[in-house]
């Protein structure tokens, strides 16, 4: 495997030492890689009975499929903002650090954009690129539900992760007003605010 300077072993794993087998013995070998969305490049060489080796042949490339990302986290709620956290250890799952992710808002079926707004087109960034992104222009006291998917360098996509939901903060109500006060009762009214009705 050229990118990691490794050799395919008899059991299909990648190791430091060259292993020699006949073409028919190698045919159908399943290569075992522990990372999702990994780009792999292979080339082959041969040797004769005197152990004289040829040069390597042409390279061929492939990618492992991306793993479904782990759940992202939402936090730091204000009345109109939330912050996305994508922990490298849990969000990447088994994907390589260069895997790309798109984050989808299930409430409006739009994708998170780099400026924290939502739009119709998916924006693809690395885990570290999304980490700390602030969602902006949100409504107070509203649940926002997000999920993510990954893709590799061949644009093959994973399924979506589980959904993470968090409410924005509620707007503090205004001071109530009182009317029709008697010795035994009073009527109070709350002014309208920008909170949702939930």
N, C-alpha and C positions, 0 to 999 in steps of 0.2 A: 504494500500500500504506500504510494509515493508521498502523500501529504504528511504522514506520520513516520515515514522511514521504517516501516514494519513489514514483516513477512507473514503470509497466511500460514498457520500451523495445521497439522493434520486434523485437529478437532475443530477447525474453523475460526479459532481466536487469532488475534494478531500478536506476534512476538518479535523479538529482536533478531533471531537467527533464521537463516534461510532453511527451508525444508524442501527436500527433493523427492518427487514422486513422478510416476508416469502420467501422461496426459489423461489416460482413462481413469486413473486413481483420483485425479483432481476434478474431473468432470462431475458436476452436480454438487460440489462442496458448498455447504451453507456457511457463509461468513458471519461470525457473531460479533456484533458491535454493541457496546453498552450505552451509546448516546443516540438520541433522536435528532433528526434534522442535520445529521452529519454528512458532509461532502466527502466522498471517498474516491480516490484515483488509483487505479491498478495498472501495472505493466508486468510482463512475464519474460523470463529468459529461460534458456535450456542449457543442458550440459551433456556431453557425450560420456561414453564408458570410461574415458581417461580423466574425467572431471574437468574438462576444458569447457568453459562457459561461453555462451554467445553474449552479445550485448542485449539490452532490454529491447523489447518490441515497442510498438506505439502504445500510448496510454489510453485508457478508457475510464470514464467517470460515471458515478452514480451517487445517489443520496439515500440515506435512511429516511423513513417517514418521520415526521415530527410527532412527538408525544403530545397528548392532550395536556395543556398547562394546568398547574395547580390553581386553586382559587386565588384571585387577587384579594387585597384587603382595601376597604374604604375607611377613612377616619377623618379626624379634625373637622367635624361638621360646623359650619356657620349657617346663617340664614340663606346664603346663596352660593356656598362652595362646599366641596368635599375633596379630599386628597386621596389619590390612588397610591397604594403601596404594592410593589411586585418584588417580593423577597426572592433573591437568586436561588436560595436553597430549596424553596418550596414551589415557587411559581414556574421556574424553568423545567421542573420535573426532571426527565433525563435528557432534555434538549441541550445542545451545545450553546455556548454563550452568544454565538452569532445568529441563532434562530430569531425569526421576526414574529411579532405578535400584533394582532388587531383586537381592540376592545369594543364590545357591542353593548349598547344600552337597550335592554329588553323592553323598556317602557315606550320608547319612540322608534324602535327598530333602526337606530342610527349608530354610527361609529364615533368613538372618541377621536378628536383631531388633536394635533400637537399643541394648539393654543388653549385646550381645555374645553372647547365647545364641542358640539356634536354635528355630524354631517352625514350625507348619504353614502359617501365612498369610504371604504376601509383604508386606514392609514397604518402602515406596518413599521414597527420600531422594535428594537431589542428590549429585553427585560429592563436593563438599566436605563434605556431611553424613556420608558414609561414610568419608572419608579419616581414618585414624588410629584407627578402631574396633578395640577389643581383643576378640578372641574369648576367651570365658571358659569355665571348667569343662570343659576338654578332657582327653583321656587322654594320658599320657606315651607317647613313642615311637610316635605314631600319625600316619598321613598324613591330612591334610585337603585336600580338593579342592573349590574354589569356582569358580563362574562367575557372570556377571551379565547382566541384560537391561535394556533401557531402555524408557521409555514417554513419550509426549507428553501434552499437556494434554487430548487427546481420548481418553485411555486406550488408544491403539493401541500395541502392544508390538513390540519388535524380537525377533529370535532371540537365543539365548544367545551370549555370548562364548566364546572358548576357555577351557579349564579350567586353573587354576593350582593346583599341589599343593605342600605343604610339610609336613614332619614336625615334630611337637612334640619338645622335647628329651627324652632318655631319663633316667630316674631312675638315679642312681649306685647300683651294686649294693652290698650290705652286705659286710662282711668275711667271706671264706669260713672255714669250720671244717674242721679236719682230724681224721681218725680212722684207725684201723687202720694206724698208721705202723710200718714195719719198717725194716731197714737199707737196703732197696732200693726201697721204694715207700710211697706214702701215698694216702689217699682224701680228696678234699675235697668239700665240699657248699656250694652257694650257697643262701642263704635266698631265699625267694620275694620278688618285688618287684611293683610296679604297672606295669612295662613290658609292652607287648604282645609277642607271640611273634615278631614280625618282626625 
